[in-house]
Amino acid sequence: MTALSLCVKEPATLPPVAVTTDFLVIGSGIAGLTFALDIAEHGEVVVVTKRSSEESNTRWAQGGIAAVISPEDTFDAHIKDTLVAGAGLCHDVVVDICVREGPDRIRELMDRGARFDREKDGSIALAREGGHSARRVLHVADATGFEVERALLERCRAHPNIRILEHHMAIDLIVMSRFGGPDVCVGAYVLNMATRSDGEDDAKSHLVETYLARATILASGGAGKVYLYTSNPDVATGDGIAMAYRAGAEIANMEFYQFHPTCLYHPQAKSFLITEALRGEGAILRLPDGTPFMANHDPRKELAPRDIVARAIDFEMKRTGSEFVLLDITHKPANFVCNHFPTIYAECLRFGIDITSQPIPVVPAAHYLCGGISTDLHGRTTIPGLWAVGECACTGLHGANRLASNSLLEGLVFGHRAAVRLASTMGELCKSPFPEVPEWQIGDAVPSDEEVVVTHNWDELRRTMWNYVGIVRSNARLRRAARRIALLQDEIREYYWRHLVTRDLLELRNIATVAELIVGCAAARHESRGLHATIDYPQTNDRFAADIVVKRGVVPHLRGR
């Protein structure tokens, strides 16, 4: 690696197993990679990602990135749409920052090689999605995230000061207060799963390594796997949020989990998302008998914000006893459908559904977490040395409900802002040598011979969350969930300390923590607002026009803004 760092390394003071770097980035989606590229001229960057570097929520984003590009659009309109969707909980200053800085970040992304769809005249093609008052969503057909991830990874891999470590999973953050020092994060313990040789036992061949950094950046994405049905890939297990909570960072608004209204319903399909852009292009939601129903729930019909659409579908499924509803775009010309949605067309056809002539069976699924690790306007958390960007962070942009396609925008804007702020403080960061910290302690832990405990608890936890903490909640359901999660936490904790860590065990431990946080925050919000709907408090209550915050040892509580 070419060292561009301004810092003086002092490896002689460190345990021999410690790896040092200026910036440790946990996660390889749009936020983490943007940060890495923007900071790489100022220091060494190590990016750790627990599977292949391409595997992130970013890669599977179909819709696009919202930004004011068209001369017919305005910042004020995008701001208003975001605030309306956020149901009174967006942080105004954050919305203003993201909307106004968005176009510059988009131009940088294009300079880095992202190729968005264009019209015949060469202008950028813009789509419209639910909740937007104008066409402002840049896209690459229905596989925008794939193109964004490709472009950023290509640049990162070519940069001499960025090192990407695949099959490396962060276990816990290293906070010096655990060892009698100040409350500052100095890195993470990381499970190296890339060291396994063919035929070796997974648990025995994995190494836990110590990574020390001037700044640690959590960019670990969302937590959709905490629910039984999700549009998220398998990596979305809330790792960054769980680690930050265990380290003592403040977490906020975990009750606001967005359920995407339309995931493909098919026994052999695995969490395949049907993008909101279909509804933006005129697709109609129908009951299995063909009756359209969205007009009964909102005057905006299919273009209502996704929380409203998801609840409408949930209501109609429960009312009629149906296992799914239909999304119908068959009234559009076949070539229009195939050209605009080639990925969806091909995937549905694989399951015997020709979307040009047949409606698509769909159900809601957990999609996006609007809460997360509390940060300031630059991505700093409440623990010095620890930063968070992307879906794992709670910046205040999304409020109680994310506006479609604002998530990739947030990752770009805050990945950049964090890098700019850290670059301006390099002199201060480099004054002190890396601290000495203990190696990872195995103790009496042994390889597991009963992995069934992990799989059973994994399934029970996700079903509990789906049944009791889903689209519509109640006090009784939340109490049931809390009791079951507490029991599962006890079992997981016992299992964790008895056995060597594996990726499956760590992911189970993390989603259990995330589940506990979601239930706790949901129980503290005595109203229905945005993505949090409860039959016991069906109305919005102005007294709860505030964030719900929680940290380790402190019960969830309101914090005014």
N, C-alpha and C positions, 0 to 999 in steps of 0.2 A: 504494500500500500504506500502510495506517495504521501508523505506527511506534510500537510499544509498547516498543521496546528501551530498556533501562537503560544501554546502552553509548554512548559518544561516538564517532561516526564521524570518520575522518580521511582522506577520499577524496583530498585533495590530495597525499598521499604515495604514491599508488598509480599503477601504469601505467594509461593511459586505458581499456584494455580490461577491467580487472578488475571483477568484480561482487562486492560484499561483502554478507554477511548474518551474522546471529548463528549460525544453525544451517542447515547444508547436509545434507539428507536424500537419500540415493541409494536410490530404490526407493519404490513406492507400494502395498505390500501392507499387511496388518493391523499389522505391527510398526512400519513407518515412519509410517503415518498416525496410529496411536495416539500415537506419540511426538510427532508434529507438533501434534496437538490438545492434548496435555497440556503442551507447552512454549510454545505460541503466546502465552500471556498474559505471558510473560517475555522475549520477543524476536522478531525477525523470522525467519521460516522459509522456506527455498526447498526445494521437493521437486523433484528431477529424476528423470524416468522415461523410458526409452529408446523406448517406443512410447506408446500411449494410456495414460492413468492407470489405466484399469480392468484393463489386461492384466498380471496378476500370478498367481503360484501361488495366492494367497488366493482369487481369483475362481473358480478351478476346484475348490476343496475341496468335495467332495460330503458327506462324513460329518457333521462338526459339531465342536463344542467340548466337551471333557470338563471337567466341574466338579461338585463336590459340591453339588447343589441340593436333592435329595430328602432328606426327614427319615429315610428308610430307608437312606441311604448315610452313609459316614463319611470324614473326612480320612484316617484310618489305612488304610482299605481302598483308597482311591485311591493313597496313597503306596506301599502294598505292591504293588499291581498294576503301578505304574510301575517299581519296583525289580526285580520279577520279570522284566518284559519287558526291562529294561536289562542283564540278565545280569551283574550284579556291577560294572558300571562307572559307574552313575549317581552323581552327587555328592549325597549325602544331603541336605545343607543346601539345595541348589537345588530338589530334589524337594519338600521341605517348604515352601519359599517359594512355589513355583508352585501347589501344591495348596491351600494355605491362603489365598493371596491371590486365587486364581481366582474365587471367587464375587463378590467386590467388583468385579473387572474386568468380569465378565459383566453385573452390574447397571449399570455405567457404559456399557457397550456398548449395552444396551437403552435407557438414557436418551438415547443418541445416535441412536436411531431404529431399531436392529436389531429385527426382529420375528420371534421364534422361534415354531415351531409350538406349539400348546397343545392340551390335552385338552378334552373337552366341558365339564368343570367349571371351565375357565379356568386350570388349573395348567399349567406348562411341560411339554411332551411330552419324554420322555427315551428315547433309544435305547440299546441295548447293542451294543458291538462286541467283536471278538476281543481277548482279554487282560484285559477288564474283568470284575470280579466282580459288578457291579451296573449298572443302567441309570443312566447319568450323562452321556450325550452330547446336548447341546442341538443342535437341527438345524432347518433350514427345508426340509422334504421331503428331496430329495437334491441341493439346490443351496444349501447353507448359505453357502459362500464368496461366492457372487454377492450374497446379501443383506447380508453383513457388509461387503463392499467397497462396495456401494451406499451404505449408511448412513454409513460413515466418509468416503467421498469427498464426499458431500453436505454434511457438516459442514465438511470442510476447505475446500471451494470457497466456502462462505459466510463463512469466517473472514477478517476483513480483514488479518490478519497472516501468512497462509499464502499462498504463491505456488507453484502447481504448473506446472512446465515440462515439457510432453510432447515426445517426440521429441528428448530431450537425453540423451546417453549419456556417463557418466563414462569417461574414458580411463585416467587414472592419478591417484593421490593426490599432493598436493603436500606433501612432507616436507622441512623446512628443512635437514636434514642433507645433502641433495643439493647445497645451495648454500653449504655451509660453516657453517651455523647449527646450532641444537640439534635433537635428534631429536624433532620435534613436527610433527604433521599440521596444516596450516592451510587445507585445502580440496582442490580437485581441478581438473584440466583436463577440460573437458566439450565433447564434440562436439555442436554445435547442428545438428540435422537438420531443424529447423522452418523454416529460412531458404530452403529450395529453392523456386524458382519453377517452374511447369510448363514442361517442355521443357529445363530446365537439366541439365547433367551432375551426377549425384549427388555425386561426389567434389569437383568444382570448386566447387560451391555450398555445401558444408558448411563451417561455421566452427568453429574450436576456441577456446573461451572460457575465461578464468581465473575460477574462483569461489573466493573467500576466505571463511573462516568461523571463528567462535570455536570451534565444535565441528563435526566432520564425522561423520555417522551413517550407517553402511552398513546398509541394510535391503533388500538386492538379491535376496534369495531364494535358491533352490537352483541345482542344476547338472545337472538330469536330461538335458539335451541332450548331455552327454558320452557317453551311451549311445545305441545305435542305436534301442532301443525304450524309450519313456518315457511316463509319464502326464502329464508336465509340458508346459506351453505353450512356444512357441518362445523366450520371453524368458529361460528358465532356463538360462543359460550360465555360471554361477559367477563373474560379473563382480566382485562384491565380494570374494570370497575371493582371486581372482587378483590384484586390485589390492592388497589388504592384504599378500599374500605378497611381491609385488614391492617394496612399501614397507618390508618388514622386520618385519612383525607375526608373532606366533606363531600357527601353525595346528595344530589337533589332531584326531585320530581320523577322518581322511579315509577310512580303510578301511571304515567302517561306512555303506555305502549301502544304503538299504532298497529292496527290490524289492516293489512291490505285487503281490500274487498274481494279481489279476484285472483285466486290461485286455482290452477287446473285441478278438477275433481276427477280422479281416475285411480283405480286400485294399484296400478303399476307406475303411476307418475310420482316422482319424489319432489314435492315442494316446488313445482314449476310455476313461476309467477306469470300472470297475464297482465301486461303493463296497462297502466291507467290511460296511456295514450290511445288505446282502442276506443275508450269512452270519449276521449277528446276528439276523435275522428268520427264520432257518431254512433258507436256501438250502443245497443239498448239492452238493459237488464230486464229479464222476463222470468216469470214463474215457469215451472216445468210444463204447464199447459199452454205456454206462449203469451200469457197476459203480462204486459208491462206494468211495473209497480212503483217506480221511483217518484212519479208525480204525486203519489199519496204521502210521501215523506218529506219532500223538499221541492220548492218551485224551480230550483236549478236542475232537478232531475239527475241524470247521470253525471253532470258536471259539478255536483255538490262536493264539498271536501270529503276526503276519504273516510273520516270518522263517522260522518252522517251516512255515507253509503254502506259502510261495514255494518252499522247498527240496523239499517234498513234491511239488509240481506239477512242478518241474524234474526230479526223480528219475523220476516216472512218465512224463513225456514222453520222457526218454532211454531208459527201460527198454522202453517200448512202441513207440518210433519215431514217436509222434504229434506233430503240430504244434500241438496245443492240447488242453485238457481242457474239460469242460462244467460250468457253474454252473447248477443247476436249482432254480428256485423255483416250478415249475408246480403243486406240490401245495397252494400257498396260493390262496385265492379271488382271482379276477381283479380285483375291485374293490379288494381290499387291496393288491395289487401296484401297480395304477395310481395309487392315492391316495398310497402311501408313496414310490414311485419314479417320479414322472411324467417326469423328465428322461431317466432310463435307458430307460423304456418307449418314449418318443418317439424317442430316438436309435437304439435297436435296431430299432424298427419301420421307420425310414428305410432300414435295410440289410436289410429283409425278415425280421427276427426278431421274432416276437411272444412276449415273455418270459412271458406268462401261459399259453402252451401249448407253448413250445419252450425247451429249455435254451440258455444263452448260451455260445458258444465263447469261451474266455478263455486268455490267456497272461500270465506275469509280465512286469513292466516296471519300469524304474528309476523310483523314486517320491519318495524323501525322503533327504536327506543329514543324518545324525546328527552328523557332525563339522563343522568350520568354523573360524572365527576365534576364538581363545581370548579369553574375556572373564571379568570378575569378576562379582560379584553385582549389579552395576548396569549392565552392558553395556560397561564400559571394556575396551579392548584393551591390548596391551603397548606401544602407541605413544601417548604423550600427545596429546590432542586428537582421537583417533580412537575411535569407539564402534561397536559392532555389535549388532544385534538381529534376531531372527527366524531363518529357516533358515540364513542365511549365518554365524551365530554358533554357537560351541560353548560352551554354558553349563554342560554337565554334566547337564542334565535327562534326556536320552535314553539316555545310556550307550551300550551296544553295540546297542541296538535301541529305536526309538521306540514307545511305546504309542499305539495308534490315538487320534486326535483330541486328542493332547497338543500338537500343533504350533501350532494357532491359539491355544491357551491360553498357550503360551510367548511368542508374539508380543505378546499383550495384556499379560502380566505384565512382560516385560522392556522393552517400549516405554514403559510407565508408569514403571518403576523408573529407567530412564535419564533420563527427563524430570525426575523428582523430584530426582535427584542433581544434574543440571546446573542446575536452577533454584536450588538451594541455593548454587551457586558463581558466580552471575552477577557478583557484585561483583569477584571475583578474575579472572574471564574478561575483564572489560572494562578492566582496568588498562592493558593495552598496546595500542598502535595496530596495525592490520593491517600485516603486513610487506610489503616490496617483494619480488616474485618475478618471474623472467623470464617473458615471454610464451612460448606454445607455439612451438617452433622447427620449421619445416617442412624446413629444410635443402634438400637436392637432391631431395626426394621429388616424384614426378610421379603423375598419375592412372594407374590400372592399365588395361592393355589386355589382361590375361590373367586375368580373374576365375575361369577354370577351375581355376587353382591353388588358390584358396580353396575352391571346392566339392569338388575332388578330395581335398584334405587333410582337409576336414571329414568327408567320408564315410569315409575310411580310418581316421581317428582314432576315430570312433564305433564302427566295426566292430571295430577292434582291442580297444577297451574291452569290447565286448559278448562277443567270443569268448574273451578271455583274463582279464578282470577282472570276471566276472559273478557269478552267484549262488554258484557253486562254483569255487574257485581252486586253483592249485598253484604250486610254486616255478618249474617250467619255464614255465608260462603267464605268470607275472609277469615272468620274465626276457625272454621274447619281447616282451611288451608294452613293457617298459622300452626295449628296443633300438629298436623301431619308433617309439615316442613321441619318443625322442631325435633320430632322423632327421627326423621331422616338425617338431620344434621348430626344428631348424637351418633347414629350408626356410621355416617361418613367420617366423622372426626375419629372415632375409634379405629376404623379401618385405615385411615390416613396415617396414623401414628404407628400402626403395627407393620405396615408394608412399604416396600420401596415404591417411590413415585413412578407413575406412568402417565402418559398423556390422557388416557381415559379417566384415571382417577383424579387428576388435576382438573379436568373439565367438569367432572361431576361435582367436585368440591366448589368450583366457581359458580356453576349454575344454581347450586343450592344457596349460596350466598346472595346471588342476584334475586332468586325467588323470595328469600326472606326480606330483602330490601323493597321489592315491589309490593309485597303484602303489607309491610309496615307503613309505607307511604300511602298506599290506597286506604288503609284503615284510618289514617289521620286526616284524610280529606273528606269532610262531611258535606259534600255537594256533588252534583254532576257537572262536569266542565270538560270540554274537548274530548279527549280519549278516555277519560275516567267517567263511566256511567254507572250509577248505583241506584237500585230500586228503593233504597231507604232514604235517599236524599236526591230526589229527581230534579230539583231546581238548582240553578246556579246561585251561589251565596257570595255577596260582595266581601264578606268577612274573610273568605278564602281566596281572594284575589292576590295570592302571594305564593312563593315557592315553599314546598315541603322539603326540609333539609334534615339530614341524619348523618351522624358519624359514630364510630365505634364507641360504645358506652353511653351514647346519648339517644334518647327516643326520638322518632320523627316529630318535627314541630314546624309550625309556620314561621317564615321569615319575611317581613314586609320588604318592599322594594322602594 
